[in-house]
Amino acid sequence: MPRWLFLATLVLALGAPAAALAQPAAANPPRGPALLAALRAGGYILYFRHADTDHSQNDQRMTSVEDCTTQRNLTDRGRDHSRAIGLVIRALGIPIGAVLASPLCRTVETARG
């Protein structure tokens, strides 16, 4: 399985109904086709960490979140993964509402995927 497909599958598996955030986990959460149908119906929150970054960079010299040159940024592979996840979510017809991300360049770039 390509890594981007695994990541997209993981994103879908992490989907949580917004109403369930204040409730205990469901005893039998939807899986497979039932999960996809639930996600397509909306009302879920998808969350995940930013894509692959360049660990030779660090944030120690960061003076502003607007200046990407002083931050640890996505690698080309990370950018590819971000785009692939976005394509899979769109191809599966999963509605996306508001997208919240940290102001760090790597998280904003991942969210735009």
VENQUICOR-V808107 format. One record per run of one state. SS is the DSSP state (2 for helix, 1 for strand, 0 for the rest). FROM is the first residue (numbers start at 1). LEN is the number of residues. Records with the same first field share a line. If there is no record, write none. Layout:
SS = FROM-LEN, FROM-LEN
This chain:
0 = 1-2, 14-2, 23-9, 42-2, 46-7, 54-14, 71-3, 75-1, 92-13, 113-1
2 = 3-11, 18-5, 32-10, 68-3, 76-16, 105-8
1 = 16-2, 44-2, 53-1, 74-1
